[in-house]
Amino acid sequence: MANPVAVASGTFGYGQEYAELVDVSRLGAITVKGIRLRPWQGNPLPRHVEVPGGMINAIGLQGPGVVGFIRDDMPFLQRLGVPVIVNIWGTSVDEYAEVARCLSGVPGVSALELNISCPNVKEGGHAFGTDPRTVSDLVRAVRMATPLPILPKLAPNVPDIKVFARAAQEAGADALSMINTMPAMAIDIETRRPILANKVGGLSGPAIHPVAVKLVYEAAQAVPIPILAMGGIMEPAQAIEFLIAGAAAVAVGTANFIDPSTPLRVLDGITDYLRRHGMQSVGELEMSN
């Protein structure tokens, strides 16, 4: 990454959707929407709702499948010259490994983010991320399937994030991506029914930011591998918090729906902060005693 600011999976499409709104070539990395082996239609509507402090989504990882993604989206992404992190998922360990194999050697693909903890699909992701043994098995299988760097995306709703961070690292993870959305629900009090067709979804946005900072801090104390931190970044200050907590880089997610210029504004804010404090890189940021 030329700089420490990426965009989070599921909030930036496959890059082309935002290309007319923001200079995507300035990003440190683009994390694309979740890819599985075959095309997936996602969940029925309605599948997102705004709530105080953020939004709940149950898109259900709609996507074109790995072949369609490589054919239709990677040519554009490759031309950008920006590292591409492909978020992958599956309904079995073997499927994760097969998707990883398919993406290995594809020009422009720089790393794989393993969606092991998505709370808004009835199959797959959510079942993997809450058991450290399963996390270890999945990471190890993907590690054997690809030479690409892999970043498991950790779930926030676990008893001890350090256990999961260590399990991922010991199984071969090159870095961690954290945190994923938090399981959530919204009810229409007039109909007395869940607003989302899927009933539950994943909460993102400012409401989860303090939780994410705590978990990133704990994981950074537990493992030496880099952390790509995300969760409620709306302004540069929230990104800088993550970097002080121990993250190596950050990803902007939900804010892209409100203001697509947020990632570049965050980048400029980090640059200004480092200049004001006489620092050359984010690697100099650390918690004061």
N, C-alpha and C positions, 0 to 999 in steps of 0.2 A: 504494500500500500504506500502510495506517495504521500499520503496524509492520513490522520487517524479517524476520519469520518466516513462511514458507510451508510447505506440505507438498509432497513430491516426487511426481511422476507414478508411478502404478502401485502406490503404497503407501497410498492413501487413497480408493480407488474413485472414486466420483463425489460424495463428500461425505455423502450420505445414510447410507452404511454406518457412519459414525462419529458421526452426529448424536446418538445416545442415549448416547454414551460421553464426549463432550467438547463444550465450547461452541465450535463451529466458527465462530461469528460473531466470535470474538476473533482469528482468524488474519489474518495480513497478506495472504495470498492462498491460494487452493486450486488446485493443479495437478492436473487430472483425468487419469484413465487414458487411454492412447493411443487416438486416434480416427482411423479411415481413412474412405474414401468409403463402403464397404459393410460390413455386419457381417462379423466375422472370428472364427472359433472358437478360434484360438490353437493351441498345440501339444498333443499327447497327454500323458497322465499316465504316469509321474510327471514333474512339471515344477518342483519346487523341492526343495532339500536344504539342511539346516543344516550348516555347516562351521565349523572353528575361526576365530573372528573375524568371522563373518558368515553369509551365505547365498548360494547360487547359484540363480538362477531362470531358467527357460526357459518362462515363461507364453506367450510368443509373441504378446503384444499383443492378446489376446482383447478384443473390444469390439462395441458395438451398431451401429456405423456412424454417420455424421454425422447422418442424418435421425432415427434412433432416439434419439441423444443429445440433440439439440435438443428433441425431443418429450417425452421421458421424464425427463430429468435437469436440463435448464436451468431449468424452472420453480422447482424447489426451490432451486437455486443462486442464481437471481436474487433470491429472497426474502431470502436471507441478507445481501445488501448487501456481500459480500466480493468483491474482484476475483477473477475466474476466469481462470486460464491454461489453455488447452486444448492438450494435447499432441497433435500430429498427425503422421501418418506415411503412407507410401504406397509402392508398388512402382515408381513412376516420378515424375519431376519434375512431369509434368502432373497426376498424382493429388494430390500435395501442394498444388499451386496450386488445384485444384478444391475440395478440402476447405477451404482458406483462404477461397475465395470464398463457400462455403456458410455459413461462420461469421461472415463480415463483416456487421455490422449486427444480429446477434442480441443482444438485450438481456442484459446481464450478462457477456458475453464481453469480457474486458479485454485479452487478449494471446494469442499463439500460440507455443507451444514446439515447435520443429521437431525431431522425433526422427530425427536423421540418422545415428545411431551405435549403434543397438540391436544387441547381439551375439547375441540369442537368437531371431531369426527367419531363416528360410532365404532370404526375399526381402526387398527393401526396405532399411530403415534402415542396416544395417551396411555396405552397399556404398557409401553416400554419404559417410559421415563420415571416411573415411581417405584421401581425395584432395582437396586444397585447391581444385582447379579445379572438381570436382563440387560441393563445398560452396558455392562462389561461384555456380555456375549455379543451384543449387537455391534458395539464399537470394534471388537476384535474381528468379527466377520467382515465388516467393511474395510478394516485395515488390511486384511488379507486379499481383498478384492481390488484395491487401488493404491497407486503410489501417491495420489493427490493428498494434500493436507486435509484433515478432517476435524470438524468442530461440532461435537454434540451440543445440541441446544437443550439446556437443562430446564427442568420443571421447577417452578417456585414452591409448589405445594408438597414439599417433602419434609420429613422430620429434621434432617441434618444435611444441608447442601454439601458440606465437606466430604461426607461419605461418597456422594455421587460424583463430585469432582475428582476424588482420588480414583474411584472405580474407572472413570472415563480415561484418565491419564494413564493408569497402569495397563489398560487394554490397548493403548496405542493412539489416543487422541493427541493431536498436535496443538490444539487450543480449545477453549470453551466458548460457547455462545450462550449468553444469559442476560435476562431471563425470558422465558416464553410467557405468554399471557396466563392470567390466573382464572381458574374456573369460576363462572359467574352466571347469574340468571336475572331476568327482569320480567315482571308480571304486569299485565294491563289490568288495572283494578276495576275497570268497567265491565270487561268481559270475563274477568277472573281467570284468565288463561295466560300462559307464557307468551311473551311477545315474539320470540324466535320460534320458527317452525321446528328447529332442533331442540327446543326447550332450554338448553344450556349452551354457553359459548365461552369465549375467552375475553377477559377484561384487559384492555390496554389503555394507555394514556397516563396523564399526570397522577392519577390515583394510585398507581402501582409503583411510582418512582422511588419513594422511600424504602419500600420492600426490596426493590431491585438493588439499591445502593448497599443495603445490609448484606444481601446474599453475595453480591460481587465481592464485597470486602472479606467475607468469610471464606469464599472460594480462593481468593488471592492469597490468603494466609495459609491455605492448605496445599496448594499445588504451585509449581514454578512455571507452568505453561501459560501463554498469553490468554487474556480474556477479552472477547468482543462483547461489550456491555450495551444493554438496551433496556428501555422501560421508562416511558414518560418524558423523554427529552423534548422539550418545547423551546428552550432557550439555551445559549451557550453555558450558562451556570450549571444546568443539570448534567451536561456532558462533562464538564470539568470536575464535578463531584465524583463521577464514575472513575475518571482518570486518577484522582487523588485516592480513591478507595482501592486502587490496584489494577484497574483495567488498562490494557494496552491500546485499545481503540474503542470507538462507540458506533452505534447504529441508530439512526433516526427512523421511527416507525409511524405511529399514528399521526404525528404532526404533519406528515406529507399530505394527508387528506385535507388539512386546514390551510396550509401554506407550503406549496412545493419548494419554495426557496429556503425552507428551514435548514436542511443539511448544510448548504453553503453559508448561511448566516452563522450556524454553529461553528463551522470551520473558521470563518473570519474571527469569531469571538474567541476561540481557543488561541489563534495566532496572536491576537491582541493581548490576551491574558499573559501568554508566555513572554511577550515583549515587555509588558509592564513590570513583570517580576524578574526580568533579566535571565530568562531561561531559553535554551536553544531547542529543546524538544520536550515532548510530553513524558519522556522517560525520566525527566528530572522531578516530576510531580510525585509527591508522596505525603502521607499523613504526618502532620506535625505532632510532636509529643506534648 
